[in-house]
Amino acid sequence: MSSEKNYAQSWIEENKERIIAISDEIWRFAELGLVEHKSSSLLIKELEKHGFKVERGVAGMPTAFIASFGNSKPIIAIMGEYDALPGLSQKKAPYKEPLKPGQPGHGCGHNIHGASGMAAAIAIRYAMEKYGVKGTIRFYGCPAEENLSGKVFMVRDGYFSDVDAAISHHPSSMNGATLKSCLALNSAKFHFYGKAAHAGGSPDQGRSALDAVELMNVGVNFLREHIIQDARIHYIIEKGGTQPNIVPDYARSWYYVRAPEREQVEFIYKWVLDIAEGAAKMTRTELRHEFIGGLYNVIPNRTISEIIVRNMREIGLPEYTDEEIRFAEEIAKSIPPEMKIEALRRTKRPGWERLIDKLIDDEIPDPWGEGDVSHGSTDVAEVSWQTPTVEFNTATWVLGTPGHSWQATAQSGVGLGHKSLIFAAKVMAATAIDLMTNEDLLKEAKDEHRRRIGERKYKSPIPPEMKPPLDFWEKIGT
Ligand SMILES: [Zn+2]
């Protein structure tokens, strides 16, 4: 390993207590997307302490920021997230018990996401200074990944346009840097307006907005047979009336439409809009359609994934204490074996069968999944259309842990999570240094990026005048 990389590793090793404390603090804050005020301030303060220049309130979001060090090319971006999920509060215990009932929790491990990226950026900065490495390291503080929005606005407003490559890390139950893509997405709410009336005495005078919501759902459920298998459509009814003896004069549903390619999403989405209009017509109600946001699919990058895997192997996987293993074993008891097997199978990782009887992933696989899609979505995708980008994973949770669960919240705040955090920070620092110091590698990553995009053009899925939904959480309750 080069001296620059070694130096960055030792900086992370020497400062690991502080790095873990920051991750734990963000875990405790557990703030929702776009209101991560304490979490973003904590990261900003730390980055400033280490000489980073920070631009706050990026792209109209008070909790988005860019911290940079250096002022020449190449520009390497490290991305960090720090938003929690509603209702997933959980104690640092191997059984289900909320810390604050009903409150948010870090069920996707974004406390680690933010801290690992911050630590890597600081370590790189010291290695750059000591060895005179040319370039710029930028840490992108990206809010609201769970509301699928932060990076969409940052990309639309041009904040990634001069970046040469981007890396980020996401906690997982597996190690790896896959070549999979994910689903592009549209999110929208459907507001139906009818007429209230006594549901028993004079229903003929009423026009039910809830009927419209239900008929739209029926229409969409019939649509499923006639769209591509990889598409996903899901909805909730956010508002369905007040009480049964009043014909609901207002009702609202919230839909996600997902598919592997952006144009497939747009095709299905248009059909869903037609169905919504049909439902309004059938019920003689009025429809208002509110576009919430959209995402692209991820463009993978083999060149960067291979560098990441090489660095993972050189650094070596973390070792666990007996206490950490005991905690992991307790958590594992809450995951039914058939669920674990399905979760492993779904990854299509070559040799996944070997993991069935294992507690924690102890392998570092070659990049896999070329041409395959995972059925989630992420706003990392937007960045991946601008510049070569890879989001890699490290084992933070025991194998089979469901995403967005109490088990994931608990493990993201204890030893397993801490070990994964330090390991990921080292891998990220080493990879960014490789890209900064090896022109050929960076060129290869960029050529590959150009090849993969081909003739396709990125057009922001959100309109130019659209503002970040800063009132997102207030509106949910209305
Ligand atoms: Zn996540």
Boltz pocket constraint, residues with backbone or C-beta under 6 A from the ligand:
constraints:
  - pocket:
      binder: B
      contacts: [[A, 108], [A, 109], [A, 110], [A, 145], [A, 170]]
      max_distance: 6.0
